[in-house]
């Protein structure tokens, strides 16, 4: 029982650190919220510093909600966390989070294979049939789609390619972006 409690405490700190670095102008209030993870199973390997959650995984922290079939969180000796959310067969790994800057601003992302997040670089990578949407309420303000999306939250930089390797390959399909106009009236409305 003592080992289980120790694993649970370590699990909470690892997940806390992972979500504390949430990407894309995450709502600052989320940083002070507790992290809750629900799954059908959990495994903790202290020697490898990994937590594995399996089966209908739901991670919630403030406005951040993540869904996956499996969540693997690894911590390196420096304390950086690397999380991978795996999609269920025929479904997608996905997240939704409130953004700062307005009453009803959101970001949503999903991928048919997996989502990887690195707290050291604050880069999220989405693999296979990937999509990221910025929303104002239910209205999509910007959207990108491709087989691979890399988002650097520090630089606010997207990279989208037509293959899951991150390289663009001839004949592998196209990427898609919908970017809404940002005229003077729109900028005034957002303030």
Buried (B, 14 or more C-beta within 10 A) or exposed (E): EEEEEEBEEBBBEBBBBBBBBBBBBBBEEBBEBEBEBEBEEBEBEEEEBBBBBBEEBBBBBBBBBBBBBBBBBBBEEEEBBBBBBBBBEEEBBBBBBBBEEEEEBBBBBBBBBBBBBBBEEBBBBBBBBBBBBBBBEEEBBBBBBBBBBBBBBEEEEBBBBBBBEBEBEEEBEEBEEEEEEEEEEEEEEEE
